[in-house]
């Protein structure tokens, strides 16, 4: 989430300008949305707080990757801005909100729900959606920046047809199955060869991982690919382990129920593993907004 206002509050973290009052990759933390959002949840921002004053002075709010935010999160922010501005009859209190994103990508994650349950939680189900003006972006900037070569344009067109469901099904491969062109398929069965195919310079001292990513359906597959990629990189590996003690309430006997060996097996979702192995030069991505003012934000 990025909030604009004329006079700068804090400088933008990644460019030499003073046009942003606040910058945060996670809209939930920027608006102080509760971790467990219910249909009637509220944000913990008051009109007298610094964040409240910034929102009141802001004219435009940019919300990136909006389709990933659930309906309850957006409604929570809507109630916040209506309350701050005292304009309860206007969506977002009359503030201009620009939602950016692609509904063909990841939608809100709803546990133990099917297609209907997920769709019911998208922002298109918000009460104000009928007031939203939809604008379509038609120029692929990544293709343009790559020189608009034929191969990049062909791949971009293939992804667009796949996302819009315009590719024909190949019934010989299976029901509702689309055949991927051979030029986008790696025939190597060995995972090490596959990683080298994706990153040809992975064993060099100047590895470049920008512009490429390997997607996997499960975390265990991600861990396996990360371990293989790290083993192919140059340098000595360093291991860092997480804390492995229990905070008790005064009765030390409680720690007996949680032996160190058990604690070391816990790998919580969204947090680094108990044993983190890295090398100098290996890429790292933050999973939490540790210190936004210093640029330590999610996905950086």
C-alpha positions as YAML, in Angstrom:
chain: A
units: angstrom
residues:
- id: 1
  name: UNK
  ca: [0.00, 0.00, 0.00]
- id: 2
  name: UNK
  ca: [1.31, 3.42, -0.93]
- id: 3
  name: UNK
  ca: [-0.23, 6.65, 0.30]
- id: 4
  name: UNK
  ca: [0.30, 9.93, -1.57]
- id: 5
  name: UNK
  ca: [0.14, 13.45, -0.24]
- id: 6
  name: UNK
  ca: [1.63, 16.75, -1.34]
- id: 7
  name: UNK
  ca: [4.02, 17.37, 1.55]
- id: 8
  name: UNK
  ca: [6.21, 14.42, 2.29]
- id: 9
  name: UNK
  ca: [6.08, 12.65, 5.66]
- id: 10
  name: UNK
  ca: [8.79, 10.07, 5.01]
- id: 11
  name: UNK
  ca: [10.77, 9.65, 1.84]
- id: 12
  name: UNK
  ca: [10.10, 6.78, -0.54]
- id: 13
  name: UNK
  ca: [12.37, 3.89, 0.35]
- id: 14
  name: UNK
  ca: [13.54, 2.95, -3.11]
- id: 15
  name: UNK
  ca: [13.86, 6.21, -5.05]
- id: 16
  name: UNK
  ca: [15.22, 9.70, -4.61]
- id: 17
  name: UNK
  ca: [11.99, 11.60, -4.14]
- id: 18
  name: UNK
  ca: [9.66, 12.79, -1.42]
- id: 19
  name: UNK
  ca: [6.26, 11.99, -2.84]
- id: 20
  name: UNK
  ca: [5.13, 9.24, -0.52]
- id: 21
  name: UNK
  ca: [3.94, 9.69, 3.02]
- id: 22
  name: UNK
  ca: [4.07, 6.00, 3.77]
- id: 23
  name: UNK
  ca: [5.13, 2.92, 1.91]
- id: 24
  name: UNK
  ca: [4.41, -0.63, 2.90]
- id: 25
  name: UNK
  ca: [4.17, -3.87, 0.93]
- id: 26
  name: UNK
  ca: [1.51, -5.21, 3.28]
- id: 27
  name: UNK
  ca: [-1.77, -3.28, 3.41]
- id: 28
  name: UNK
  ca: [-2.74, -5.11, 6.61]
- id: 29
  name: UNK
  ca: [0.18, -3.63, 8.55]
- id: 30
  name: UNK
  ca: [-0.17, -0.18, 6.96]
- id: 31
  name: UNK
  ca: [-3.81, 0.11, 8.03]
- id: 32
  name: UNK
  ca: [-3.25, -1.94, 11.22]
- id: 33
  name: UNK
  ca: [-5.81, -4.52, 10.19]
- id: 34
  name: UNK
  ca: [-6.22, -7.32, 12.79]
- id: 35
  name: UNK
  ca: [-4.52, -10.64, 12.04]
- id: 36
  name: UNK
  ca: [-7.84, -12.45, 12.36]
- id: 37
  name: UNK
  ca: [-10.24, -10.39, 10.27]
- id: 38
  name: UNK
  ca: [-13.97, -10.87, 10.84]
- id: 39
  name: UNK
  ca: [-16.85, -9.22, 8.93]
- id: 40
  name: UNK
  ca: [-17.17, -6.61, 11.70]
- id: 41
  name: UNK
  ca: [-13.47, -6.09, 12.51]
- id: 42
  name: UNK
  ca: [-12.03, -2.58, 12.86]
- id: 43
  name: UNK
  ca: [-8.56, -1.09, 12.35]
- id: 44
  name: UNK
  ca: [-6.63, 0.19, 15.36]
- id: 45
  name: UNK
  ca: [-6.01, 3.71, 13.99]
- id: 46
  name: UNK
  ca: [-7.48, 6.86, 15.53]
- id: 47
  name: UNK
  ca: [-7.87, 10.33, 14.04]
- id: 48
  name: UNK
  ca: [-5.31, 11.73, 16.52]
- id: 49
  name: UNK
  ca: [-2.64, 9.14, 15.79]
- id: 50
  name: UNK
  ca: [0.17, 9.85, 13.32]
- id: 51
  name: UNK
  ca: [-1.17, 7.25, 10.88]
- id: 52
  name: UNK
  ca: [-4.66, 8.72, 11.18]
- id: 53
  name: UNK
  ca: [-3.42, 12.22, 10.41]
- id: 54
  name: UNK
  ca: [-1.55, 10.94, 7.34]
- id: 55
  name: UNK
  ca: [-4.64, 9.19, 6.01]
- id: 56
  name: UNK
  ca: [-6.80, 12.28, 6.58]
- id: 57
  name: UNK
  ca: [-4.37, 14.45, 4.59]
- id: 58
  name: UNK
  ca: [-3.91, 11.90, 1.80]
- id: 59
  name: UNK
  ca: [-5.83, 12.32, -1.43]
- id: 60
  name: UNK
  ca: [-4.98, 9.10, -3.27]
- id: 61
  name: UNK
  ca: [-4.29, 5.61, -1.90]
- id: 62
  name: UNK
  ca: [-2.69, 2.97, -4.15]
- id: 63
  name: UNK
  ca: [-3.45, -0.61, -3.13]
- id: 64
  name: UNK
  ca: [-1.24, -3.06, -5.04]
- id: 65
  name: UNK
  ca: [-2.11, -6.75, -5.45]
- id: 66
  name: UNK
  ca: [-5.64, -5.92, -4.31]
- id: 67
  name: UNK
  ca: [-7.25, -9.19, -5.54]
- id: 68
  name: UNK
  ca: [-5.19, -11.08, -2.93]
- id: 69
  name: UNK
  ca: [-6.81, -9.07, -0.13]
- id: 70
  name: UNK
  ca: [-10.02, -10.57, 1.12]
- id: 71
  name: UNK
  ca: [-13.36, -8.81, 1.12]
- id: 72
  name: UNK
  ca: [-13.31, -8.52, 4.93]
- id: 73
  name: UNK
  ca: [-9.90, -6.77, 4.86]
- id: 74
  name: UNK
  ca: [-11.04, -4.19, 2.31]
- id: 75
  name: UNK
  ca: [-14.33, -3.62, 4.16]
- id: 76
  name: UNK
  ca: [-12.33, -3.12, 7.36]
- id: 77
  name: UNK
  ca: [-10.28, -0.35, 5.71]
- id: 78
  name: UNK
  ca: [-13.45, 1.11, 4.20]
- id: 79
  name: UNK
  ca: [-14.99, 1.42, 7.69]
- id: 80
  name: UNK
  ca: [-11.75, 2.97, 8.99]
- id: 81
  name: UNK
  ca: [-11.68, 5.76, 6.38]
- id: 82
  name: UNK
  ca: [-15.41, 6.46, 6.69]
- id: 83
  name: UNK
  ca: [-14.95, 6.86, 10.44]
- id: 84
  name: UNK
  ca: [-11.84, 9.05, 10.17]
- id: 85
  name: UNK
  ca: [-13.41, 11.42, 7.64]
- id: 86
  name: UNK
  ca: [-16.88, 11.36, 9.25]
- id: 87
  name: UNK
  ca: [-18.26, 10.73, 5.75]
- id: 88
  name: UNK
  ca: [-20.06, 7.49, 6.46]
- id: 89
  name: UNK
  ca: [-22.16, 7.69, 3.27]
- id: 90
  name: UNK
  ca: [-19.15, 7.65, 0.91]
- id: 91
  name: UNK
  ca: [-16.95, 4.62, 0.08]
- id: 92
  name: UNK
  ca: [-13.57, 5.05, 1.83]
- id: 93
  name: UNK
  ca: [-14.78, 8.36, 3.21]
- id: 94
  name: UNK
  ca: [-14.50, 9.99, -0.19]
- id: 95
  name: UNK
  ca: [-10.81, 9.11, -0.63]
- id: 96
  name: UNK
  ca: [-9.70, 8.03, -4.10]
- id: 97
  name: UNK
  ca: [-8.48, 4.43, -3.87]
- id: 98
  name: UNK
  ca: [-6.72, 2.81, -6.83]
- id: 99
  name: UNK
  ca: [-6.76, -0.99, -6.73]
- id: 100
  name: UNK
  ca: [-4.07, -2.68, -8.78]
- id: 101
  name: UNK
  ca: [-3.82, -6.37, -9.55]
- id: 102
  name: UNK
  ca: [-4.85, -9.29, -11.72]
- id: 103
  name: UNK
  ca: [-7.78, -11.56, -10.89]
- id: 104
  name: UNK
  ca: [-6.13, -14.30, -12.93]
- id: 105
  name: UNK
  ca: [-3.46, -14.59, -10.25]
- id: 106
  name: UNK
  ca: [-3.74, -15.56, -6.58]
- id: 107
  name: UNK
  ca: [-7.08, -14.87, -4.96]
- id: 108
  name: UNK
  ca: [-7.71, -14.70, -1.19]
- id: 109
  name: UNK
  ca: [-6.75, -17.90, 0.61]
- id: 110
  name: UNK
  ca: [-9.82, -19.33, 2.34]
- id: 111
  name: UNK
  ca: [-9.19, -22.47, 4.39]
- id: 112
  name: UNK
  ca: [-11.31, -25.52, 3.59]
- id: 113
  name: UNK
  ca: [-13.43, -23.70, 1.02]
- id: 114
  name: UNK
  ca: [-14.08, -24.45, -2.62]
- id: 115
  name: UNK
  ca: [-14.49, -22.20, -5.62]
- id: 116
  name: UNK
  ca: [-17.71, -20.60, -4.36]
- id: 117
  name: UNK
  ca: [-16.25, -19.89, -0.92]
- id: 118
  name: UNK
  ca: [-13.16, -18.23, -2.39]
- id: 119
  name: UNK
  ca: [-15.13, -16.08, -4.84]
- id: 120
  name: UNK
  ca: [-17.41, -14.90, -2.03]
- id: 121
  name: UNK
  ca: [-14.35, -13.38, -0.31]
- id: 122
  name: UNK
  ca: [-12.99, -11.43, -3.29]
- id: 123
  name: UNK
  ca: [-13.15, -7.63, -3.37]
- id: 124
  name: UNK
  ca: [-15.71, -7.84, -6.17]
- id: 125
  name: UNK
  ca: [-18.20, -8.88, -3.49]
- id: 126
  name: UNK
  ca: [-17.71, -5.61, -1.56]
- id: 127
  name: UNK
  ca: [-20.77, -3.38, -1.33]
- id: 128
  name: UNK
  ca: [-18.99, -0.46, -3.03]
- id: 129
  name: UNK
  ca: [-17.82, -2.47, -6.09]
- id: 130
  name: UNK
  ca: [-20.61, -1.07, -8.28]
- id: 131
  name: UNK
  ca: [-18.96, 2.35, -7.83]
- id: 132
  name: UNK
  ca: [-15.54, 1.13, -9.00]
- id: 133
  name: UNK
  ca: [-14.36, 2.18, -12.45]
- id: 134
  name: UNK
  ca: [-12.41, -0.66, -14.08]
- id: 135
  name: UNK
  ca: [-9.43, 0.25, -16.30]
- id: 136
  name: UNK
  ca: [-7.53, -2.39, -18.28]
- id: 137
  name: UNK
  ca: [-3.77, -2.27, -18.84]
- id: 138
  name: UNK
  ca: [-2.99, -3.54, -22.34]
- id: 139
  name: UNK
  ca: [0.75, -2.86, -22.74]
- id: 140
  name: UNK
  ca: [3.09, -5.51, -21.33]
- id: 141
  name: UNK
  ca: [5.90, -3.44, -19.81]
- id: 142
  name: UNK
  ca: [8.18, -6.44, -19.29]
- id: 143
  name: UNK
  ca: [8.00, -7.29, -22.98]
- id: 144
  name: UNK
  ca: [8.53, -3.65, -23.93]
- id: 145
  name: UNK
  ca: [11.57, -3.32, -21.66]
- id: 146
  name: UNK
  ca: [13.08, -6.51, -23.10]
- id: 147
  name: UNK
  ca: [13.13, -4.89, -26.53]
- id: 148
  name: UNK
  ca: [9.78, -6.28, -27.68]
- id: 149
  name: UNK
  ca: [11.49, -9.31, -29.22]
- id: 150
  name: UNK
  ca: [9.35, -12.02, -30.81]
- id: 151
  name: UNK
  ca: [10.12, -14.71, -28.21]
- id: 152
  name: UNK
  ca: [9.08, -12.52, -25.26]
- id: 153
  name: UNK
  ca: [5.91, -11.40, -27.04]
- id: 154
  name: UNK
  ca: [5.00, -15.00, -27.90]
- id: 155
  name: UNK
  ca: [5.42, -16.11, -24.27]
- id: 156
  name: UNK
  ca: [3.38, -13.15, -23.01]
- id: 157
  name: UNK
  ca: [0.57, -13.98, -25.45]
- id: 158
  name: UNK
  ca: [0.62, -17.61, -24.33]
- id: 159
  name: UNK
  ca: [0.27, -16.60, -20.65]
- id: 160
  name: UNK
  ca: [-2.57, -14.22, -21.51]
- id: 161
  name: UNK
  ca: [-4.48, -16.90, -23.42]
- id: 162
  name: UNK
  ca: [-3.89, -19.38, -20.60]
- id: 163
  name: UNK
  ca: [-5.14, -16.95, -17.95]
- id: 164
  name: UNK
  ca: [-8.24, -16.07, -19.96]
- id: 165
  name: UNK
  ca: [-9.07, -19.71, -20.72]
- id: 166
  name: UNK
  ca: [-8.73, -19.25, -24.48]
- id: 167
  name: UNK
  ca: [-6.35, -22.19, -25.07]
- id: 168
  name: UNK
  ca: [-7.94, -25.41, -26.36]
- id: 169
  name: UNK
  ca: [-7.97, -28.47, -24.12]
- id: 170
  name: UNK
  ca: [-5.88, -31.47, -25.13]
- id: 171
  name: UNK
  ca: [-8.15, -34.38, -24.25]
- id: 172
  name: UNK
  ca: [-5.37, -36.86, -25.08]
- id: 173
  name: UNK
  ca: [-3.43, -35.60, -22.05]
- id: 174
  name: UNK
  ca: [-6.42, -35.49, -19.71]
- id: 175
  name: UNK
  ca: [-9.65, -33.71, -18.91]
- id: 176
  name: UNK
  ca: [-9.35, -29.90, -18.76]
- id: 177
  name: UNK
  ca: [-5.65, -30.17, -19.66]
- id: 178
  name: UNK
  ca: [-3.74, -27.64, -21.78]
- id: 179
  name: UNK
  ca: [-0.58, -28.64, -23.61]
- id: 180
  name: UNK
  ca: [2.42, -26.42, -22.91]
- id: 181
  name: UNK
  ca: [4.57, -25.68, -26.01]
- id: 182
  name: UNK
  ca: [7.82, -27.63, -26.14]
- id: 183
  name: UNK
  ca: [9.94, -24.47, -26.00]
- id: 184
  name: UNK
  ca: [8.70, -23.84, -22.44]
- id: 185
  name: UNK
  ca: [9.26, -27.41, -21.20]
- id: 186
  name: UNK
  ca: [12.42, -28.76, -19.54]
- id: 187
  name: UNK
  ca: [12.85, -32.45, -20.31]
- id: 188
  name: UNK
  ca: [15.51, -33.02, -17.65]
- id: 189
  name: UNK
  ca: [14.27, -35.47, -15.04]
- id: 190
  name: UNK
  ca: [17.06, -34.63, -12.59]
- id: 191
  name: UNK
  ca: [16.26, -31.66, -10.32]
- id: 192
  name: UNK
  ca: [19.88, -30.48, -10.34]
- id: 193
  name: UNK
  ca: [19.81, -30.30, -14.13]
- id: 194
  name: UNK
  ca: [16.46, -28.51, -13.94]
- id: 195
  name: UNK
  ca: [17.87, -25.85, -11.59]
- id: 196
  name: UNK
  ca: [20.89, -25.41, -13.87]
- id: 197
  name: UNK
  ca: [18.52, -25.09, -16.85]
- id: 198
  name: UNK
  ca: [16.70, -22.26, -15.07]
- id: 199
  name: UNK
  ca: [19.87, -20.57, -13.77]
- id: 200
  name: UNK
  ca: [22.80, -21.41, -16.08]
- id: 201
  name: UNK
  ca: [25.21, -19.22, -14.08]
- id: 202
  name: UNK
  ca: [24.25, -20.56, -10.65]
- id: 203
  name: UNK
  ca: [27.75, -21.92, -9.95]
- id: 204
  name: UNK
  ca: [29.50, -18.69, -10.95]
- id: 205
  name: UNK
  ca: [30.52, -15.85, -8.67]
- id: 206
  name: UNK
  ca: [28.16, -13.41, -10.42]
- id: 207
  name: UNK
  ca: [24.86, -15.31, -10.35]
- id: 208
  name: UNK
  ca: [21.84, -13.35, -11.54]
- id: 209
  name: UNK
  ca: [18.48, -14.55, -10.22]
- id: 210
  name: UNK
  ca: [16.41, -11.49, -11.15]
- id: 211
  name: UNK
  ca: [13.64, -12.00, -13.66]
- id: 212
  name: UNK
  ca: [13.34, -15.74, -12.96]
- id: 213
  name: UNK
  ca: [11.50, -17.82, -10.38]
- id: 214
  name: UNK
  ca: [10.65, -21.47, -9.81]
- id: 215
  name: UNK
  ca: [7.11, -22.05, -8.57]
- id: 216
  name: UNK
  ca: [6.20, -25.19, -6.65]
- id: 217
  name: UNK
  ca: [2.84, -26.40, -5.29]
- id: 218
  name: UNK
  ca: [4.03, -27.36, -1.80]
- id: 219
  name: UNK
  ca: [6.49, -25.99, 0.74]
- id: 220
  name: UNK
  ca: [8.40, -29.27, 0.87]
- id: 221
  name: UNK
  ca: [9.10, -28.97, -2.85]
- id: 222
  name: UNK
  ca: [10.27, -25.38, -2.34]
- id: 223
  name: UNK
  ca: [12.65, -26.49, 0.42]
- id: 224
  name: UNK
  ca: [14.04, -29.26, -1.77]
- id: 225
  name: UNK
  ca: [14.67, -26.88, -4.69]
- id: 226
  name: UNK
  ca: [16.22, -24.27, -2.38]
- id: 227
  name: UNK
  ca: [18.60, -26.85, -0.91]
- id: 228
  name: UNK
  ca: [19.67, -28.01, -4.38]
- id: 229
  name: UNK
  ca: [20.19, -24.44, -5.60]
- id: 230
  name: UNK
  ca: [22.21, -23.56, -2.51]
- id: 231
  name: UNK
  ca: [24.43, -26.62, -2.93]
- id: 232
  name: UNK
  ca: [25.25, -25.56, -6.49]
- id: 233
  name: UNK
  ca: [26.33, -22.05, -5.46]
- id: 234
  name: UNK
  ca: [29.92, -21.20, -4.70]
- id: 235
  name: UNK
  ca: [31.14, -20.56, -1.16]
- id: 236
  name: UNK
  ca: [30.93, -22.11, 2.28]
- id: 237
  name: UNK
  ca: [27.53, -22.67, 3.84]
- id: 238
  name: UNK
  ca: [26.72, -21.11, 7.22]
- id: 239
  name: UNK
  ca: [24.00, -22.55, 9.46]
- id: 240
  name: UNK
  ca: [21.80, -20.44, 11.73]
- id: 241
  name: UNK
  ca: [19.39, -22.08, 14.16]
- id: 242
  name: UNK
  ca: [16.25, -20.65, 15.73]
- id: 243
  name: UNK
  ca: [15.58, -20.31, 19.45]
- id: 244
  name: UNK
  ca: [14.71, -23.65, 21.02]
- id: 245
  name: UNK
  ca: [13.52, -22.88, 24.53]
- id: 246
  name: UNK
  ca: [10.06, -22.57, 26.06]
- id: 247
  name: UNK
  ca: [8.84, -19.48, 27.91]
- id: 248
  name: UNK
  ca: [7.11, -20.81, 31.00]
- id: 249
  name: UNK
  ca: [4.63, -19.13, 33.33]
- id: 250
  name: UNK
  ca: [6.73, -19.80, 36.43]
- id: 251
  name: UNK
  ca: [6.51, -23.57, 36.57]
- id: 252
  name: UNK
  ca: [9.71, -24.95, 35.03]
- id: 253
  name: UNK
  ca: [8.11, -28.38, 34.81]
- id: 254
  name: UNK
  ca: [6.15, -27.16, 31.79]
- id: 255
  name: UNK
  ca: [9.33, -27.22, 29.70]
- id: 256
  name: UNK
  ca: [9.51, -30.99, 30.14]
- id: 257
  name: UNK
  ca: [6.52, -31.32, 27.82]
- id: 258
  name: UNK
  ca: [8.44, -29.56, 25.03]
- id: 259
  name: UNK
  ca: [11.89, -31.15, 24.64]
- id: 260
  name: UNK
  ca: [14.50, -29.40, 22.50]
- id: 261
  name: UNK
  ca: [14.38, -32.16, 19.90]
- id: 262
  name: UNK
  ca: [10.67, -31.51, 19.38]
- id: 263
  name: UNK
  ca: [11.09, -27.73, 19.17]
- id: 264
  name: UNK
  ca: [13.74, -28.16, 16.49]
- id: 265
  name: UNK
  ca: [11.24, -29.98, 14.26]
- id: 266
  name: UNK
  ca: [8.79, -27.04, 14.19]
- id: 267
  name: UNK
  ca: [8.87, -25.01, 11.00]
- id: 268
  name: UNK
  ca: [6.07, -22.45, 11.25]
- id: 269
  name: UNK
  ca: [4.44, -21.21, 8.07]
- id: 270
  name: UNK
  ca: [5.66, -17.77, 7.02]
- id: 271
  name: UNK
  ca: [8.81, -17.99, 9.15]
- id: 272
  name: UNK
  ca: [12.33, -19.24, 8.35]
- id: 273
  name: UNK
  ca: [13.04, -22.92, 9.12]
- id: 274
  name: UNK
  ca: [14.65, -23.93, 12.40]
- id: 275
  name: UNK
  ca: [17.95, -24.50, 10.59]
- id: 276
  name: UNK
  ca: [18.61, -21.74, 8.05]
- id: 277
  name: UNK
  ca: [21.53, -22.39, 5.70]
- id: 278
  name: UNK
  ca: [22.89, -19.52, 3.59]
- id: 279
  name: UNK
  ca: [25.99, -18.56, 1.65]
- id: 280
  name: UNK
  ca: [27.57, -15.20, 0.88]
- id: 281
  name: UNK
  ca: [25.90, -13.99, -2.29]
- id: 282
  name: UNK
  ca: [22.84, -16.21, -2.02]
- id: 283
  name: UNK
  ca: [19.55, -14.32, -2.47]
- id: 284
  name: UNK
  ca: [17.31, -13.83, 0.57]
- id: 285
  name: UNK
  ca: [13.71, -12.62, 0.64]
- id: 286
  name: UNK
  ca: [12.08, -11.18, 3.74]
- id: 287
  name: UNK
  ca: [8.69, -12.65, 4.65]
- id: 288
  name: UNK
  ca: [7.69, -9.97, 7.16]
- id: 289
  name: UNK
  ca: [7.79, -6.19, 7.46]
- id: 290
  name: UNK
  ca: [10.65, -6.06, 9.95]
- id: 291
  name: UNK
  ca: [11.49, -2.35, 9.66]
- id: 292
  name: UNK
  ca: [9.72, -0.53, 6.78]
- id: 293
  name: UNK
  ca: [11.49, 2.81, 7.43]
- id: 294
  name: UNK
  ca: [14.85, 1.09, 6.79]
- id: 295
  name: UNK
  ca: [13.54, -0.76, 3.75]
- id: 296
  name: UNK
  ca: [13.23, -4.15, 5.48]
- id: 297
  name: UNK
  ca: [9.82, -4.97, 4.01]
- id: 298
  name: UNK
  ca: [8.05, -8.06, 2.82]
- id: 299
  name: UNK
  ca: [9.31, -9.37, -0.55]
- id: 300
  name: UNK
  ca: [12.50, -7.25, -0.45]
...
